């Protein structure tokens, strides 16, 4: 079964995904926001949407905020910049 990171191996808690898998995931999330510009999700919703553990999800969202692709609203949702 494929995981959100695009590999057949499950994402194990405490074991970080590979650098390539993270780059692929960042591109995927960015692409989904580009395709759906009105997309607005909380961190918990993003975890469910992309099937991520909390650490990976927080890293992905934080990275995209730092790159100014996403911004976090005062309500705690993530939207495209």
C-alpha positions as CSV (number, residue, x, y, z in Angstrom):
1,X,0.0,0.0,0.0
2,X,1.3,3.5,-0.9
3,X,1.7,6.0,1.8
4,X,1.4,9.8,1.6
5,X,5.1,10.0,1.1
6,X,4.8,8.0,-2.1
7,X,6.6,4.9,-1.0
8,X,5.3,1.5,-0.2
9,X,6.8,1.6,3.3
10,X,4.7,2.9,6.1
11,X,5.7,6.1,7.9
12,X,6.9,4.9,11.3
13,X,6.6,7.2,14.3
14,X,10.0,8.3,15.5
15,X,11.7,7.4,12.2
16,X,11.9,10.3,9.8
17,X,11.0,9.8,6.2
18,X,13.8,10.1,3.6
19,X,14.9,13.4,2.2
20,X,13.6,12.5,-1.2
21,X,10.2,11.4,0.2
22,X,9.9,14.7,2.1
23,X,10.7,16.7,-1.1
24,X,8.1,14.8,-2.9
25,X,5.6,15.4,-0.2
26,X,6.3,19.1,-0.1
27,X,5.8,19.3,-3.9
28,X,2.6,17.3,-3.6
29,X,1.1,19.6,-0.9
30,X,2.2,22.7,-2.7
31,X,0.7,21.4,-5.9
32,X,-2.7,20.6,-4.2
33,X,-2.8,24.2,-2.8
34,X,-2.0,25.5,-6.3
35,X,-4.8,23.4,-7.9
36,X,-7.3,24.5,-5.2
37,X,-6.4,28.1,-4.3
38,X,-9.3,28.4,-1.8
39,X,-8.0,25.4,0.2
40,X,-8.0,26.1,3.9
41,X,-7.1,23.3,6.4
42,X,-6.0,23.0,10.0
43,X,-3.0,20.9,11.0
44,X,-5.3,18.1,12.1
45,X,-7.2,18.2,8.9
46,X,-4.0,18.2,6.9
47,X,-2.9,15.1,8.8
48,X,-6.0,13.2,7.9
49,X,-6.1,14.6,4.3
50,X,-2.5,13.4,3.5
51,X,-2.3,10.5,6.0
52,X,0.6,12.0,7.9
53,X,1.8,11.6,11.4
54,X,1.8,14.8,13.5
55,X,5.6,15.4,13.3
56,X,5.8,15.1,9.5
57,X,2.7,17.2,9.0
58,X,4.0,20.0,11.3
59,X,7.3,19.9,9.4
60,X,5.7,20.1,6.0
61,X,3.4,23.0,7.0
62,X,6.1,24.9,8.7
63,X,8.4,24.5,5.7
64,X,5.8,25.7,3.3
65,X,5.1,28.7,5.6
66,X,8.8,29.5,5.8
67,X,9.0,29.4,2.0
68,X,6.0,31.8,1.8
69,X,3.9,29.3,-0.1
70,X,1.4,29.0,2.7
71,X,0.5,31.3,5.6
72,X,-1.1,30.4,8.9
73,X,-4.2,32.4,9.7
74,X,-5.2,33.7,13.2
75,X,-7.8,30.9,13.3
76,X,-5.0,28.3,12.8
77,X,-5.7,27.3,9.3
78,X,-3.2,27.1,6.5
79,X,-4.0,28.9,3.2
80,X,-2.0,29.8,0.1
81,X,-0.1,33.1,0.1
